[in-house]
Amino acid sequence: MEIRAMSQDELEMVLDWAAAEGWNPGWQDAASFHAADPGGFLLGLLDGEPVASIFAVQYGAGFGFIGGYIVRPEFRGQGHGMAVWRAGMARLAGRNVGLDGVPAQQANYARSGFKLAHRNVRFEGQGSGLPAEDRVLPLGAQDIDEVVAYDRAFFPDQRAQFMRHWLTQDGSIALGLRDGGALLGYAVLRPCRNGFKVGPLCAETPAVAEELMQALRGRVPAGQPIFLDVPEPNADAMALAARHGMQPCFETARMYTGADPQLPLGRQYGITTFELG
């Protein structure tokens, strides 16, 4: 099997595979993903036909993330998944590598040296279509540098290139809340194959997170699905989802090959994306 870096168009194809698996990617995710590390998306081909994928994205000098690990159903059980897995892990050699493992694969990841850090729980609710509080405002091009700097605390290494694309996805909206000019929290809402996803949602206090979540639900038409991926150790985030009538529908395990980077999960109410961390 040939294994090589995929183009952005091929990444669009792989995200269609992910949609068929029920992963519900955003409509515009491919451009943001590819910007993070253009060489980090590996495609396995048999006689020129794409059959397997893995994302092995390098961040900064010391961190990497595995995602998008898919073998097309008709090619499973033939060793193609292991081949792309080895290629992806080789690309991240020497780094602390993270992933969000689905329950069925967590034991396999543990055998590859990954250790559990915490669970993430995906909650599904509905939009409200109601107007937001006056304090919650859209973030524009003039705010990107500030948001990227604020976001740095919530990720194990530098991801500025990815964030600059993520904050300006077509069809998405970034909202922030300030007090006296200082940014107290921000969140991104993007349209997906099914409904809308929130991610990230970061806030200095539960009250700020509540205002942001109300505003996000207000941007989604009443009755339309909205999803939030919550790090389980944040009890306030779990309570936030419950207050908004959201129900658990999926879970992953955040796992690392090295030390847990000790992210400030108490201020992280929503994970950016399971595919890229």
N, C-alpha and C positions, 0 to 999 in steps of 0.2 A: 504494500500500500504506500502510495506517495503521500507525504504529509508536508504541507506548506502553509504559509500565511495566506489568509483569505482576503479578498478585496472587500470594500464596503458593500458592494452589490451582493457578494456571496454571504456576507454577514446578514443582510436582509433576508436571504433565503434561509439561513440557519435560524433566524428568529421566527420564521414561519414554521420551521420544525418545532421550535420551542412552544409556539402557540398550539400546535397539534398535540403537544404533551400536556397542555393545560396550564402552561406557565404564565400566559397572559402578558406578554411584553408590551411596552409602549409603542405606538405607531411610529415614533421618530427616534427610537432608542439607538438604531444602528449608527447614526452619525456621531452621537455622543460617545458611544462605546468605542468606536474606531479611533476617535480623537485621543482617547486615553492612552493608547499604545498601539499604533497601527500594525506592528508585527506580532501582537499578542493573541491573535485569533487564528487558531490552527484548524485546517481542514484536511480530512483524510479522504483520499480518492482511490478508487479501484478502476483501473483502465479508463481514467478520466472522469469517472462518475463519483460525485460527492456522496459519501456514506457515513461520515462521522465528524464530530467537531469537539473542540475544547477551547475555552478561553483561558489563557495563561498570561495575565496582564501584569506588567511591571509598574510599580509605583515608587518614585524616588530611587534611593540607592539600596533600600533594605527590605522592601515589602513586595509581595505578589499576591494575586488572588486568582483562584480557579473557579470557573463557572462554565455555563453553556456546554456541559459534558453530555453529548447526545450521540447515539448511534441510531440510524434509521431502523425501524422495527424489522424489516425484512433482512437486515444484515447483522442482527444481534447473534451472540453466541459463537462468533467465529474469531474472536481475538482482536477485532478492530478497535474496540473501546480501550483495551489495554495498551494498544499501540499509540493511540493519540494521548492517552493518560501519561505514558512515559515521556512522550515528546513535550507535553505541557510542563510536567514537573522538571524535566531537564532544562527547560527555558528559564525556570525560576530557581535553579540550583543556587544555594548559598543565601537565600532570602528566607525570612519568616513568611510562610504561605498560609493564607486564610481561605476558607470556603464556607458556604452555607449549604450543609448537606441535608438532603431529603431523608426521612426516616429509613427508607429501605436500603440506603447506601452508607449509613453512618458506621456500621461495623467494618465495612470495607475500607472506609477512609481511616479508621483507627488502625487497621493493619498497615496502612501506608504511612503511619507516623503522626496522624492528626489527633489532637487532643481537644476534648470538649471545653469550650469557654462558657457558653450560655445558649439557651434556646431563643429562637425568634418565633413569634406567633403572628400569622396573617389574620387580620380581622376584616370582615365584610360588613358594610352598612349601606346606607342610602343617602343620596344628596338631599338637601333641604330646599335649595333654591331661594333661601332667605338672604337679605342684605347683611353685610358684615358690620362689625363695630367700626367707628370712625378711626380708631387707632391702628387698625390693620390696613396696610397700604401696599399696592403693587411695587415690586422692586424692578428697576429698569437698568439700562446700560450704565448709568452713572453710579449704580450701587454694586456692580459686579466685583470690583476689587475688594470692597469692604466685606461682601458676603463670602468671597473665597478665603479671605483672611479669618473670618469668624468660623468658617467651616473646618479650618485646619485642625482644630482641637478634637474633632469628632472622627478622625480617620488616622490610621497608623503611620501614614507617610504622605508625601506631597501628592495632591491630585488636582492641581489648579487647572491644567489643560482640559481635563474631563469636566470639571465644574463649570468652566466658562461656556462650554457647549450645553451642558445639562440645564443651566439656568435660562438659556435662550432657545430651547426647543420650540419648533413650530407647534402651536396649539396648547402649549403649557403656560402656566402662570406661576410666578414666584411672588410670595407675599412675605412681608416683614412687619415687625412691630418695634417701635422705638420709644424711648423715654428720654427726653432731653437730648436727642440726637444720637444716643448710643443704641446700637442694635441689640434687642433683647431676645430675638428669636427670628427664625425664618422657616419657610416651608415651600415645597414645590408640588404642584398638582399637574399631572399629565394625562392625556387621553390614552387609553390602552385598548386592546382588542375587545375587551369586555369592561365597560365602564371607565373609571378613573382611578389612578393610584396616587397616594400621597408618599413623597419620599424625596429628600429627607424632611423630617420635622424635628427641629432642634430649638430648645427654649431654655431660658434661664430659670423659669419657675413654672409650676403647674398652671398657674393662672394665665401666663403668657401662652402656654401650649393650648389651653382651652380656647382662648380668643382666636388663635390661629386655626384650630380645628373647626370652630364654628364658621369662620370665614371660608375655609376650604369647602365645607359641605354646602355653603351658600353658593359657591361657584359651580356646583354640580346640580343639574335639574332634579327636581323632586322625584324620588323613586328610582333614579339611576344608580347603579352600583358604585361604591367608593371603597377602596381598600387601603389599609394601613398595616405596615409590617413592624411590629412592636418588639423591642428587645425585652424578654420576659423579666430580667432583674429590675427593670424600671416599674415599680408598683404603681406609680402615679400614671404612667402611660397605659398600663393595663386597665386602670380605673377610668381613664379618659375614654378608651374604646368602649367600655361597658356603659358609661354615661350616655354615649351617643348611639346606644342600641346596636352596637356592632357585635357580630358573632365570630368566634374562631372558625376558620375554614381550611387552614393549612399550617404547617410548622416546618422549621428547619433548625439545624444545630450549627451555630457558629463554632468553627474548629480552626485551630492553628497548629502548624508544625513546630513552632517555637513558643516563646513565652507569650502569654496573654498580654496584649499591649495596654490593658487597663484603660480603655476608653471611658469617657465620662458618661456612662449609660444613664445616670440619673438625670441628665439633661438631653438625652437622645430619645425622642418619643416615636420616631419613625426611621427605619433603615432606608438608605437611598435606593438600592436595588439588590436583590439577592444574587443577580448574575455577576455584578462587579464589586460587591461589598458595600 
